[in-house]
Amino acid sequence: MIAGIWETYQDYLESDDWKEKRNIILADNPFCFICKNKSTVVHHKTYKRVGCERTRDLMALCYYCHHDFHNEPKKILIKLEWLSN
């Protein structure tokens, strides 16, 4: 159970509550935190408070950086290092 309301994480992601949070984060952060392209995805930095997230628990990313975050984290580290130079 997520926040005592949703059976699964997927149920939560399909909920109006998540869609509203997602839309607010994307409106406030129109550019990907990593590469600065258009943000299209909201990433949970922590899953501790799923369903009761704080703004700082979420990060706006583009599709590609979100994919890399989950599947190829070394690419994210390289991108961040490159951007800091």
C-alpha positions as CSV (number, residue, x, y, z in Angstrom):
1,M,0.0,0.0,0.0
2,I,1.2,3.5,-0.9
3,A,0.2,6.2,1.5
4,G,-2.7,3.9,2.6
5,I,-4.5,4.7,-0.7
6,W,-2.9,3.0,-3.7
7,E,-2.3,-0.7,-4.1
8,T,0.8,-0.3,-6.3
9,Y,3.3,2.3,-7.4
10,Q,1.8,2.1,-10.9
11,D,-1.7,2.8,-9.5
12,Y,-0.2,5.9,-7.8
13,L,1.4,7.1,-11.1
14,E,-1.9,6.8,-12.8
15,S,-3.8,8.8,-10.1
16,D,-5.0,12.3,-10.4
17,D,-2.9,13.2,-7.3
18,W,0.3,12.2,-9.0
19,K,-0.7,13.9,-12.3
20,E,-1.3,17.1,-10.5
21,K,2.0,17.0,-8.7
22,R,3.8,16.1,-11.9
23,N,2.2,19.0,-13.8
24,I,3.2,21.4,-11.1
25,I,6.8,20.2,-11.0
26,L,7.1,20.3,-14.8
27,A,5.5,23.8,-15.0
28,D,7.9,25.1,-12.3
29,N,10.9,23.3,-13.9
30,P,10.5,23.4,-17.7
31,F,14.1,22.3,-18.3
32,C,15.8,19.0,-17.5
33,F,17.9,19.3,-14.3
34,I,20.8,17.4,-16.0
35,C,21.0,18.5,-19.7
36,K,18.7,21.6,-19.8
37,N,16.5,20.2,-22.6
38,K,12.7,20.3,-22.2
39,S,11.7,18.4,-19.1
40,T,9.0,15.7,-19.7
41,V,9.4,13.3,-16.7
42,V,9.3,13.8,-13.0
43,H,11.8,11.5,-11.2
44,H,11.5,10.5,-7.5
45,K,14.9,11.2,-5.9
46,T,13.6,9.1,-2.9
47,Y,10.8,6.6,-2.6
48,K,10.5,7.2,1.2
49,R,7.4,9.4,0.9
50,V,5.7,8.2,-2.3
51,G,2.2,9.5,-2.2
52,C,3.2,12.3,0.3
53,E,6.3,13.6,-1.6
54,R,7.9,16.9,-0.7
55,T,9.0,19.1,-3.6
56,R,12.6,18.3,-2.9
57,D,11.9,14.6,-3.4
58,L,11.2,15.2,-7.1
59,M,13.3,16.2,-10.0
60,A,12.2,17.3,-13.5
61,L,14.2,15.5,-16.3
62,C,14.0,14.9,-20.0
63,Y,13.0,11.4,-21.2
64,Y,16.7,10.5,-22.0
65,C,18.2,11.6,-18.7
66,H,15.4,9.8,-16.8
67,H,16.2,6.6,-18.8
68,D,19.9,7.0,-18.1
69,F,19.2,7.7,-14.4
70,H,17.6,4.3,-14.1
71,N,19.5,2.3,-16.6
72,E,22.9,3.9,-17.2
73,P,23.8,6.0,-14.1
74,K,27.4,6.4,-15.2
75,K,26.2,8.5,-18.1
76,I,24.5,10.9,-15.7
77,L,27.7,11.3,-13.7
78,I,29.6,12.0,-17.0
79,K,27.0,14.6,-18.0
80,L,27.1,16.3,-14.6
81,E,30.9,16.4,-14.6
82,W,30.9,17.8,-18.1
83,L,28.3,20.5,-17.2
84,S,30.3,21.6,-14.1
85,N,33.4,22.4,-16.3
